[in-house]
Amino acid sequence: MTDYTLAQLSNYSVYSSMVVLTLAMLAHGLYLARVVPAREAVPSASSWGLGRGRGTGCR
């Protein structure tokens, strides 16, 4: 193999790893975008009477 061929293969591997990293970041962003609104729908501890000043003795 010539130096040119090795350099070209090296560039292909760098570009393919950049694509994989970009796709992983996009997938993680989509995961976070779908999970965060679902967590807001869960009632908080204060709505169950476990918060400050509701039978816990702290005011």
C-alpha positions as CSV (number, residue, x, y, z in Angstrom):
1,M,0.0,0.0,0.0
2,T,1.2,3.5,-0.8
3,D,1.2,6.4,1.6
4,Y,-1.6,8.0,-0.3
5,T,-3.8,4.9,0.2
6,L,-3.1,4.7,3.9
7,A,-3.9,8.4,4.4
8,Q,-7.1,8.0,2.5
9,L,-8.1,5.0,4.6
10,S,-7.2,6.9,7.7
11,N,-9.5,9.8,6.6
12,Y,-12.3,7.4,6.0
13,S,-12.0,6.0,9.5
14,V,-12.0,9.5,11.0
15,Y,-15.0,10.5,9.0
16,S,-16.9,7.4,9.9
17,S,-16.2,7.8,13.6
18,M,-17.4,11.4,13.3
19,V,-20.7,10.1,11.8
20,V,-21.1,7.5,14.5
21,L,-20.5,10.1,17.2
22,T,-23.0,12.5,15.7
23,L,-25.7,9.9,15.3
24,A,-25.1,8.8,19.0
25,M,-25.5,12.4,20.1
26,L,-28.7,12.9,18.1
27,A,-30.1,9.7,19.5
28,H,-29.3,10.7,23.0
29,G,-30.9,14.1,22.5
30,L,-34.1,12.5,21.2
31,Y,-34.1,10.2,24.2
32,L,-33.8,13.1,26.6
33,A,-36.4,15.1,24.7
34,R,-38.9,12.3,25.1
35,V,-38.1,11.4,28.7
36,V,-38.1,14.9,30.3
37,P,-41.8,15.7,29.6
38,A,-42.8,12.3,31.0
39,R,-41.1,13.1,34.3
40,E,-43.0,16.3,34.7
41,A,-46.3,14.4,34.8
42,V,-45.2,12.4,37.8
43,P,-46.6,13.9,41.1
44,S,-44.0,15.4,43.4
45,A,-43.4,14.4,47.0
46,S,-45.0,17.6,48.2
47,S,-48.3,16.8,46.6
48,W,-48.4,13.6,48.6
49,G,-48.0,15.5,51.9
50,L,-44.3,14.7,52.2
51,G,-43.1,18.2,51.7
52,R,-42.2,20.9,54.1
53,G,-44.7,21.8,56.8
54,R,-47.2,19.0,56.0
55,G,-47.1,16.6,59.0
56,T,-43.3,16.3,58.9
57,G,-42.7,18.6,61.9
58,C,-40.6,21.2,60.0
59,R,-41.9,24.6,59.3
